[in-house]
Amino acid sequence: MTIPNRTIDFVYVLTNKSMPGLVKIGFSSWLPEDRAKSLYTTGVPEPFEVAYYTTTSWPKAVESKVHQLLNDYRVNPGREFFRVTVAQAINTVRYALVDAASINSWKDSGFYSLVSEDRVSLTLKSGQIFALLSYSDLIEMMRESPGIIDLWQAHSDGDVLEIYATDSPGYVSGISDHDPESEEDPVPYLDRNKTVVNGLINGRERLMPGDRLVWLPAPEDAKEEASVVFATQSHCQIVSRTWSPVFGPDGLPLLLNDFLYGNVWPEAHRSLNDALKSFSTPRNWAPRQERDSSWAQIGSNPPPADYWLPQLKRRKRKKK
């Protein structure tokens, strides 16, 4: 049986001039502009306009949380229309993302395997961290002795970490590895007209086949929330984004790899030890450094944005 790839979908806020004071809040696997056009064919006198949208791996959960929070303003229990301002709707969606699509949404006590074409969007809380575990070479792998090679940190509530899995090493780049194209945003816009800016990129890293990425709760949540482990079967492009940049002493925005903790807290330490102990020899593996000519070059062939986010491709019209 073929397991469907993980996808990134959208939660949107729509308005309509013929419905003043109302907003429609829902989710779609299509670009919200495409969804809005499809709704215009259903008998409404004016086209829907897209006021806001965001990406998530848990669109239904986020939509349900928004509808729950705004239930007192719902005009019809069977419809997705609410009598609130656009600003209220947007703020509610942003709150629901952190509440319904963050670390507690990933409940598998083992690990999540990432294969080529998987697309994942993680909503972060300030203070959460990521630990990158890897076998640095074949000798470490033979000894079953992986290590922690990097630590990352989220600096604002609502930041997003995207994981794009691919078979091509030429498609991925990492700032920490000083790769080509690593300072470019692979998906800078969320629409085809390049007007909807996809936040501010504040980190771009890469995972190699055989790596594991451990997502850990912030210290204040460590007793109530569990860590999450992703295991890579393919190369993965990591992109972090913020809509509320935090600035360091030098006046520059903090990046994903700006790790500000002096040390990890006891719960995180135990989770990392458990992840290292359970890190068996991977089925697929590729070296991060010291890649000779027999290995494909990292970052040599950056793909278009619609490779990472397929919804950006133009939809084919149905033949009549």
Contacts in CASP RR format, 6 or more apart in sequence:
PFRMAT RR
TARGET T0000
AUTHOR 0000-0000-0000
METHOD contacts of the structure
MODEL  1
MTIPNRTIDFVYVLTNKSMPGLVKIGFSSWLPEDRAKSLYTTGVPEPFEV
AYYTTTSWPKAVESKVHQLLNDYRVNPGREFFRVTVAQAINTVRYALVDA
ASINSWKDSGFYSLVSEDRVSLTLKSGQIFALLSYSDLIEMMRESPGIID
LWQAHSDGDVLEIYATDSPGYVSGISDHDPESEEDPVPYLDRNKTVVNGL
INGRERLMPGDRLVWLPAPEDAKEEASVVFATQSHCQIVSRTWSPVFGPD
GLPLLLNDFLYGNVWPEAHRSLNDALKSFSTPRNWAPRQERDSSWAQIGS
NPPPADYWLPQLKRRKRKKK
5 115 0 8 1.000
5 117 0 8 1.000
5 118 0 8 1.000
5 119 0 8 1.000
6 57 0 8 1.000
6 114 0 8 1.000
6 118 0 8 1.000
6 119 0 8 1.000
6 120 0 8 1.000
7 29 0 8 1.000
7 57 0 8 1.000
7 119 0 8 1.000
8 55 0 8 1.000
8 56 0 8 1.000
8 57 0 8 1.000
8 119 0 8 1.000
8 120 0 8 1.000
8 121 0 8 1.000
8 162 0 8 1.000
8 309 0 8 1.000
9 27 0 8 1.000
9 28 0 8 1.000
9 29 0 8 1.000
9 55 0 8 1.000
9 56 0 8 1.000
9 57 0 8 1.000
9 59 0 8 1.000
10 27 0 8 1.000
10 28 0 8 1.000
10 29 0 8 1.000
10 30 0 8 1.000
10 31 0 8 1.000
10 32 0 8 1.000
10 35 0 8 1.000
10 53 0 8 1.000
10 54 0 8 1.000
10 55 0 8 1.000
10 56 0 8 1.000
10 59 0 8 1.000
10 311 0 8 1.000
11 25 0 8 1.000
11 26 0 8 1.000
11 27 0 8 1.000
11 53 0 8 1.000
11 54 0 8 1.000
11 56 0 8 1.000
11 59 0 8 1.000
11 62 0 8 1.000
11 63 0 8 1.000
11 66 0 8 1.000
11 93 0 8 1.000
11 96 0 8 1.000
11 97 0 8 1.000
12 25 0 8 1.000
12 26 0 8 1.000
12 27 0 8 1.000
12 28 0 8 1.000
12 32 0 8 1.000
12 35 0 8 1.000
12 36 0 8 1.000
12 50 0 8 1.000
12 52 0 8 1.000
12 53 0 8 1.000
13 23 0 8 1.000
13 24 0 8 1.000
13 25 0 8 1.000
13 50 0 8 1.000
13 51 0 8 1.000
13 52 0 8 1.000
13 53 0 8 1.000
13 86 0 8 1.000
13 89 0 8 1.000
13 90 0 8 1.000
13 93 0 8 1.000
14 23 0 8 1.000
14 24 0 8 1.000
14 25 0 8 1.000
14 32 0 8 1.000
14 35 0 8 1.000
14 36 0 8 1.000
14 39 0 8 1.000
14 48 0 8 1.000
14 49 0 8 1.000
14 50 0 8 1.000
14 51 0 8 1.000
15 22 0 8 1.000
15 23 0 8 1.000
15 24 0 8 1.000
15 48 0 8 1.000
15 49 0 8 1.000
15 51 0 8 1.000
15 86 0 8 1.000
16 22 0 8 1.000
16 24 0 8 1.000
16 44 0 8 1.000
16 46 0 8 1.000
16 47 0 8 1.000
16 48 0 8 1.000
16 49 0 8 1.000
17 46 0 8 1.000
17 49 0 8 1.000
18 44 0 8 1.000
18 45 0 8 1.000
18 46 0 8 1.000
19 44 0 8 1.000
19 81 0 8 1.000
21 83 0 8 1.000
21 85 0 8 1.000
22 75 0 8 1.000
22 81 0 8 1.000
22 82 0 8 1.000
22 83 0 8 1.000
23 51 0 8 1.000
23 81 0 8 1.000
23 82 0 8 1.000
23 84 0 8 1.000
23 85 0 8 1.000
23 86 0 8 1.000
23 89 0 8 1.000
24 39 0 8 1.000
24 48 0 8 1.000
24 80 0 8 1.000
24 81 0 8 1.000
24 82 0 8 1.000
25 63 0 8 1.000
25 66 0 8 1.000
25 67 0 8 1.000
25 70 0 8 1.000
25 80 0 8 1.000
25 82 0 8 1.000
25 89 0 8 1.000
25 92 0 8 1.000
25 93 0 8 1.000
26 63 0 8 1.000
26 66 0 8 1.000
26 80 0 8 1.000
27 59 0 8 1.000
27 60 0 8 1.000
27 62 0 8 1.000
27 63 0 8 1.000
28 34 0 8 1.000
28 35 0 8 1.000
28 59 0 8 1.000
29 59 0 8 1.000
29 311 0 8 1.000
30 38 0 8 1.000
30 311 0 8 1.000
30 315 0 8 1.000
31 190 0 8 1.000
31 191 0 8 1.000
31 192 0 8 1.000
31 311 0 8 1.000
31 312 0 8 1.000
32 50 0 8 1.000
32 53 0 8 1.000
33 50 0 8 1.000
33 191 0 8 1.000
33 192 0 8 1.000
34 311 0 8 1.000
34 315 0 8 1.000
36 47 0 8 1.000
36 48 0 8 1.000
36 49 0 8 1.000
36 50 0 8 1.000
37 47 0 8 1.000
39 48 0 8 1.000
40 47 0 8 1.000
40 48 0 8 1.000
51 86 0 8 1.000
51 89 0 8 1.000
51 90 0 8 1.000
52 86 0 8 1.000
52 89 0 8 1.000
52 90 0 8 1.000
52 93 0 8 1.000
53 190 0 8 1.000
53 196 0 8 1.000
54 93 0 8 1.000
54 94 0 8 1.000
54 97 0 8 1.000
55 121 0 8 1.000
55 160 0 8 1.000
55 162 0 8 1.000
55 190 0 8 1.000
55 309 0 8 1.000
56 62 0 8 1.000
56 97 0 8 1.000
56 101 0 8 1.000
56 121 0 8 1.000
56 123 0 8 1.000
57 101 0 8 1.000
57 105 0 8 1.000
57 120 0 8 1.000
57 121 0 8 1.000
57 122 0 8 1.000
58 100 0 8 1.000
58 101 0 8 1.000
58 105 0 8 1.000
61 100 0 8 1.000
61 101 0 8 1.000
61 105 0 8 1.000
62 93 0 8 1.000
62 96 0 8 1.000
62 97 0 8 1.000
62 100 0 8 1.000
62 101 0 8 1.000
64 100 0 8 1.000
65 96 0 8 1.000
65 99 0 8 1.000
65 100 0 8 1.000
66 89 0 8 1.000
66 92 0 8 1.000
66 93 0 8 1.000
66 96 0 8 1.000
67 74 0 8 1.000
67 80 0 8 1.000
69 92 0 8 1.000
69 95 0 8 1.000
69 96 0 8 1.000
70 82 0 8 1.000
70 84 0 8 1.000
70 88 0 8 1.000
70 89 0 8 1.000
70 92 0 8 1.000
73 82 0 8 1.000
73 83 0 8 1.000
73 84 0 8 1.000
74 81 0 8 1.000
74 82 0 8 1.000
75 81 0 8 1.000
75 82 0 8 1.000
75 83 0 8 1.000
82 89 0 8 1.000
84 92 0 8 1.000
94 158 0 8 1.000
97 123 0 8 1.000
97 158 0 8 1.000
98 123 0 8 1.000
98 125 0 8 1.000
98 157 0 8 1.000
98 158 0 8 1.000
101 121 0 8 1.000
101 122 0 8 1.000
101 123 0 8 1.000
102 122 0 8 1.000
102 123 0 8 1.000
102 124 0 8 1.000
102 125 0 8 1.000
103 122 0 8 1.000
103 125 0 8 1.000
103 128 0 8 1.000
103 215 0 8 1.000
103 217 0 8 1.000
103 225 0 8 1.000
103 226 0 8 1.000
103 227 0 8 1.000
103 228 0 8 1.000
104 225 0 8 1.000
104 226 0 8 1.000
106 112 0 8 1.000
106 215 0 8 1.000
106 228 0 8 1.000
108 228 0 8 1.000
109 226 0 8 1.000
110 229 0 8 1.000
110 278 0 8 1.000
111 212 0 8 1.000
111 229 0 8 1.000
111 230 0 8 1.000
111 231 0 8 1.000
112 228 0 8 1.000
112 229 0 8 1.000
112 230 0 8 1.000
112 231 0 8 1.000
113 230 0 8 1.000
113 231 0 8 1.000
113 233 0 8 1.000
114 120 0 8 1.000
114 163 0 8 1.000
114 165 0 8 1.000
114 207 0 8 1.000
114 230 0 8 1.000
114 231 0 8 1.000
114 232 0 8 1.000
114 233 0 8 1.000
114 234 0 8 1.000
114 236 0 8 1.000
115 165 0 8 1.000
115 233 0 8 1.000
115 234 0 8 1.000
116 165 0 8 1.000
116 166 0 8 1.000
116 167 0 8 1.000
116 233 0 8 1.000
116 234 0 8 1.000
117 165 0 8 1.000
117 166 0 8 1.000
118 163 0 8 1.000
118 164 0 8 1.000
118 165 0 8 1.000
118 234 0 8 1.000
119 162 0 8 1.000
119 163 0 8 1.000
119 164 0 8 1.000
119 165 0 8 1.000
119 308 0 8 1.000
119 309 0 8 1.000
119 310 0 8 1.000
120 162 0 8 1.000
120 163 0 8 1.000
120 164 0 8 1.000
120 230 0 8 1.000
121 160 0 8 1.000
121 161 0 8 1.000
121 162 0 8 1.000
121 163 0 8 1.000
122 160 0 8 1.000
122 161 0 8 1.000
122 162 0 8 1.000
122 163 0 8 1.000
122 215 0 8 1.000
123 158 0 8 1.000
123 159 0 8 1.000
123 160 0 8 1.000
124 154 0 8 1.000
124 156 0 8 1.000
124 157 0 8 1.000
124 158 0 8 1.000
124 159 0 8 1.000
124 160 0 8 1.000
124 161 0 8 1.000
124 240 0 8 1.000
125 154 0 8 1.000
125 157 0 8 1.000
125 158 0 8 1.000
125 217 0 8 1.000
125 218 0 8 1.000
125 221 0 8 1.000
126 154 0 8 1.000
126 155 0 8 1.000
126 156 0 8 1.000
126 157 0 8 1.000
126 159 0 8 1.000
126 218 0 8 1.000
127 153 0 8 1.000
127 154 0 8 1.000
127 155 0 8 1.000
127 218 0 8 1.000
127 219 0 8 1.000
128 153 0 8 1.000
128 154 0 8 1.000
128 215 0 8 1.000
128 216 0 8 1.000
128 217 0 8 1.000
128 218 0 8 1.000
129 151 0 8 1.000
129 152 0 8 1.000
129 153 0 8 1.000
129 154 0 8 1.000
129 215 0 8 1.000
129 216 0 8 1.000
129 218 0 8 1.000
129 259 0 8 1.000
129 261 0 8 1.000
129 264 0 8 1.000
129 268 0 8 1.000
130 151 0 8 1.000
130 152 0 8 1.000
130 153 0 8 1.000
130 161 0 8 1.000
130 213 0 8 1.000
130 214 0 8 1.000
130 215 0 8 1.000
130 216 0 8 1.000
130 256 0 8 1.000
131 148 0 8 1.000
131 150 0 8 1.000
131 151 0 8 1.000
131 152 0 8 1.000
131 213 0 8 1.000
131 214 0 8 1.000
131 216 0 8 1.000
131 272 0 8 1.000
131 275 0 8 1.000
132 148 0 8 1.000
132 149 0 8 1.000
132 150 0 8 1.000
132 151 0 8 1.000
132 152 0 8 1.000
132 205 0 8 1.000
132 207 0 8 1.000
132 211 0 8 1.000
132 212 0 8 1.000
132 213 0 8 1.000
133 146 0 8 1.000
133 147 0 8 1.000
133 148 0 8 1.000
133 149 0 8 1.000
133 211 0 8 1.000
133 212 0 8 1.000
133 213 0 8 1.000
133 214 0 8 1.000
133 275 0 8 1.000
133 276 0 8 1.000
133 279 0 8 1.000
134 146 0 8 1.000
134 147 0 8 1.000
134 149 0 8 1.000
134 208 0 8 1.000
134 210 0 8 1.000
134 211 0 8 1.000
134 212 0 8 1.000
134 288 0 8 1.000
135 141 0 8 1.000
135 145 0 8 1.000
135 146 0 8 1.000
135 147 0 8 1.000
135 210 0 8 1.000
135 282 0 8 1.000
135 285 0 8 1.000
136 147 0 8 1.000
136 149 0 8 1.000
136 287 0 8 1.000
136 288 0 8 1.000
136 289 0 8 1.000
137 287 0 8 1.000
137 290 0 8 1.000
140 146 0 8 1.000
140 147 0 8 1.000
141 281 0 8 1.000
141 282 0 8 1.000
141 285 0 8 1.000
144 279 0 8 1.000
144 280 0 8 1.000
144 281 0 8 1.000
146 212 0 8 1.000
146 276 0 8 1.000
146 279 0 8 1.000
147 276 0 8 1.000
148 272 0 8 1.000
148 276 0 8 1.000
149 288 0 8 1.000
150 176 0 8 1.000
150 205 0 8 1.000
150 257 0 8 1.000
151 257 0 8 1.000
151 259 0 8 1.000
151 264 0 8 1.000
152 205 0 8 1.000
152 240 0 8 1.000
152 256 0 8 1.000
152 257 0 8 1.000
152 259 0 8 1.000
153 256 0 8 1.000
153 258 0 8 1.000
153 259 0 8 1.000
153 260 0 8 1.000
153 261 0 8 1.000
154 161 0 8 1.000
154 240 0 8 1.000
154 256 0 8 1.000
155 202 0 8 1.000
155 242 0 8 1.000
155 245 0 8 1.000
155 246 0 8 1.000
155 254 0 8 1.000
155 258 0 8 1.000
156 242 0 8 1.000
156 243 0 8 1.000
156 244 0 8 1.000
156 245 0 8 1.000
156 246 0 8 1.000
157 244 0 8 1.000
158 242 0 8 1.000
158 243 0 8 1.000
158 244 0 8 1.000
159 202 0 8 1.000
159 240 0 8 1.000
159 241 0 8 1.000
159 242 0 8 1.000
159 243 0 8 1.000
159 244 0 8 1.000
160 240 0 8 1.000
160 241 0 8 1.000
160 242 0 8 1.000
161 238 0 8 1.000
161 239 0 8 1.000
161 240 0 8 1.000
161 256 0 8 1.000
162 187 0 8 1.000
162 237 0 8 1.000
162 238 0 8 1.000
162 239 0 8 1.000
162 240 0 8 1.000
162 241 0 8 1.000
162 308 0 8 1.000
163 207 0 8 1.000
163 213 0 8 1.000
163 230 0 8 1.000
163 236 0 8 1.000
163 237 0 8 1.000
163 238 0 8 1.000
164 186 0 8 1.000
164 236 0 8 1.000
164 237 0 8 1.000
164 239 0 8 1.000
164 308 0 8 1.000
165 232 0 8 1.000
165 233 0 8 1.000
165 234 0 8 1.000
165 235 0 8 1.000
165 236 0 8 1.000
166 172 0 8 1.000
166 234 0 8 1.000
166 235 0 8 1.000
166 236 0 8 1.000
166 237 0 8 1.000
166 307 0 8 1.000
167 234 0 8 1.000
167 235 0 8 1.000
168 235 0 8 1.000
168 296 0 8 1.000
168 301 0 8 1.000
168 303 0 8 1.000
169 235 0 8 1.000
169 286 0 8 1.000
169 295 0 8 1.000
169 296 0 8 1.000
169 297 0 8 1.000
169 298 0 8 1.000
169 299 0 8 1.000
170 235 0 8 1.000
170 296 0 8 1.000
170 297 0 8 1.000
170 298 0 8 1.000
170 299 0 8 1.000
170 300 0 8 1.000
170 301 0 8 1.000
170 302 0 8 1.000
171 235 0 8 1.000
171 237 0 8 1.000
171 299 0 8 1.000
171 301 0 8 1.000
171 302 0 8 1.000
171 303 0 8 1.000
171 307 0 8 1.000
172 179 0 8 1.000
172 206 0 8 1.000
172 235 0 8 1.000
172 236 0 8 1.000
172 237 0 8 1.000
172 298 0 8 1.000
172 299 0 8 1.000
173 179 0 8 1.000
173 180 0 8 1.000
173 181 0 8 1.000
173 182 0 8 1.000
173 184 0 8 1.000
173 204 0 8 1.000
173 206 0 8 1.000
173 237 0 8 1.000
173 298 0 8 1.000
173 299 0 8 1.000
173 302 0 8 1.000
174 182 0 8 1.000
174 204 0 8 1.000
174 205 0 8 1.000
174 206 0 8 1.000
174 238 0 8 1.000
175 182 0 8 1.000
175 183 0 8 1.000
175 203 0 8 1.000
175 204 0 8 1.000
175 205 0 8 1.000
175 255 0 8 1.000
175 257 0 8 1.000
176 205 0 8 1.000
176 257 0 8 1.000
177 205 0 8 1.000
177 206 0 8 1.000
177 288 0 8 1.000
177 289 0 8 1.000
177 298 0 8 1.000
179 206 0 8 1.000
179 298 0 8 1.000
179 299 0 8 1.000
180 298 0 8 1.000
180 299 0 8 1.000
180 300 0 8 1.000
181 299 0 8 1.000
181 302 0 8 1.000
182 204 0 8 1.000
182 299 0 8 1.000
183 204 0 8 1.000
184 204 0 8 1.000
184 302 0 8 1.000
185 198 0 8 1.000
185 201 0 8 1.000
185 204 0 8 1.000
185 239 0 8 1.000
186 204 0 8 1.000
186 237 0 8 1.000
186 239 0 8 1.000
186 302 0 8 1.000
186 303 0 8 1.000
186 305 0 8 1.000
186 308 0 8 1.000
187 198 0 8 1.000
187 239 0 8 1.000
187 305 0 8 1.000
187 308 0 8 1.000
187 309 0 8 1.000
187 312 0 8 1.000
188 194 0 8 1.000
188 197 0 8 1.000
188 198 0 8 1.000
188 201 0 8 1.000
188 305 0 8 1.000
189 195 0 8 1.000
189 196 0 8 1.000
189 197 0 8 1.000
189 198 0 8 1.000
189 305 0 8 1.000
190 196 0 8 1.000
190 197 0 8 1.000
190 198 0 8 1.000
190 309 0 8 1.000
191 312 0 8 1.000
192 312 0 8 1.000
192 314 0 8 1.000
198 241 0 8 1.000
199 241 0 8 1.000
199 242 0 8 1.000
199 243 0 8 1.000
200 241 0 8 1.000
200 242 0 8 1.000
200 243 0 8 1.000
200 245 0 8 1.000
200 253 0 8 1.000
201 239 0 8 1.000
201 240 0 8 1.000
201 241 0 8 1.000
202 240 0 8 1.000
202 241 0 8 1.000
202 242 0 8 1.000
202 245 0 8 1.000
202 253 0 8 1.000
202 254 0 8 1.000
202 255 0 8 1.000
202 256 0 8 1.000
203 238 0 8 1.000
203 239 0 8 1.000
203 240 0 8 1.000
203 255 0 8 1.000
203 256 0 8 1.000
203 257 0 8 1.000
204 237 0 8 1.000
204 238 0 8 1.000
204 239 0 8 1.000
204 240 0 8 1.000
205 238 0 8 1.000
205 256 0 8 1.000
205 257 0 8 1.000
206 235 0 8 1.000
206 236 0 8 1.000
206 237 0 8 1.000
206 238 0 8 1.000
206 298 0 8 1.000
207 213 0 8 1.000
207 232 0 8 1.000
207 235 0 8 1.000
207 236 0 8 1.000
207 238 0 8 1.000
208 232 0 8 1.000
208 235 0 8 1.000
208 285 0 8 1.000
208 286 0 8 1.000
208 287 0 8 1.000
208 288 0 8 1.000
209 232 0 8 1.000
209 233 0 8 1.000
209 234 0 8 1.000
209 235 0 8 1.000
209 282 0 8 1.000
209 284 0 8 1.000
209 285 0 8 1.000
209 286 0 8 1.000
210 231 0 8 1.000
210 232 0 8 1.000
210 233 0 8 1.000
210 282 0 8 1.000
210 283 0 8 1.000
210 284 0 8 1.000
210 285 0 8 1.000
210 286 0 8 1.000
211 231 0 8 1.000
211 232 0 8 1.000
211 236 0 8 1.000
212 229 0 8 1.000
212 230 0 8 1.000
212 231 0 8 1.000
212 232 0 8 1.000
212 275 0 8 1.000
212 279 0 8 1.000
213 229 0 8 1.000
213 230 0 8 1.000
213 232 0 8 1.000
213 238 0 8 1.000
214 227 0 8 1.000
214 228 0 8 1.000
214 229 0 8 1.000
214 271 0 8 1.000
214 272 0 8 1.000
214 275 0 8 1.000
215 227 0 8 1.000
215 228 0 8 1.000
215 229 0 8 1.000
215 230 0 8 1.000
216 222 0 8 1.000
216 227 0 8 1.000
216 264 0 8 1.000
216 268 0 8 1.000
216 271 0 8 1.000
216 272 0 8 1.000
217 224 0 8 1.000
217 225 0 8 1.000
217 226 0 8 1.000
217 227 0 8 1.000
217 267 0 8 1.000
217 268 0 8 1.000
219 265 0 8 1.000
219 267 0 8 1.000
219 268 0 8 1.000
222 265 0 8 1.000
222 266 0 8 1.000
222 267 0 8 1.000
222 268 0 8 1.000
223 267 0 8 1.000
226 271 0 8 1.000
227 268 0 8 1.000
227 271 0 8 1.000
227 275 0 8 1.000
229 275 0 8 1.000
231 282 0 8 1.000
232 284 0 8 1.000
233 282 0 8 1.000
233 283 0 8 1.000
233 284 0 8 1.000
234 284 0 8 1.000
235 286 0 8 1.000
237 308 0 8 1.000
238 256 0 8 1.000
240 255 0 8 1.000
240 256 0 8 1.000
242 253 0 8 1.000
245 253 0 8 1.000
245 254 0 8 1.000
246 253 0 8 1.000
246 254 0 8 1.000
247 253 0 8 1.000
247 254 0 8 1.000
248 254 0 8 1.000
248 258 0 8 1.000
254 260 0 8 1.000
264 272 0 8 1.000
286 295 0 8 1.000
287 295 0 8 1.000
291 297 0 8 1.000
291 298 0 8 1.000
305 312 0 8 1.000
306 312 0 8 1.000
306 313 0 8 1.000
END
